[in-house]
Amino acid sequence: MTDGAPAYVASPPTGTGLPVLLLHTWWGLNQPIKDVADRLAGDGFTVLDRAGTGTIGGSGNSLSTNANRKAEGYNPLCGDHVTVYLKLDNGVIQDIAFQGSGCAISKASASLMTAELKGKTEAAAEDLFQGVHKMLTGNPEANYERVGKLKILAGVCKFPARVKCASLAWHTVNAALKGENQPATTE
């Protein structure tokens, strides 16, 4: 974050186990990101305005050596790259993590995804993927109750170029669940 643009660090309520989010404003999208930060604050998150640095992580990088499923995803449009690691046991996501580089929307979505999918069955993860995808693409059939707290990402649909950023990790986890060997894309 060397461009001096504002960023918001959102720390979750103590004991929730939710990830810390860094929402960075860029390219004139300051108001939508501020709106997300304000909604997070309303949900009990501590939001620090104009944070200069920060990182976003999933449930930890140590999973990369213990994962039994892994997939990579790449968004050539903006250069986002993510690797998702899963530890599946009897069809349940016992642990999930991601590593990657990219924009704040891509990382925030991946971070929220890891928090939401841990402990879910493969079928529930697929169902959630479908719900999030409909929401992010502005599909009128999107069910916001179905995606729960992930509805915080709903505003991304107003920015078509950013939909791929928000959906990359989701396409990547879907590829990991299916055991696909090709890098996941948002196409």
Secondary structure, 3 states (H helix, E strand, C coil): CCCCCCEEEEECCCCCCCCCEEEECCCCCHHHHHHHHHHHHHCCCEEEECCCCCCCCCCCCCHHHHCCEEEEEEECCCCEEEEEEEEEECCEEEEEEEEEECCHHHHHHHHHHHHHHCCCEHHHHHHHHHHHHHHHCCCCCCCHHHHHHHHHHHHHHHCHHHHHHHHHHHHHHHHHHHCCCCCECCC
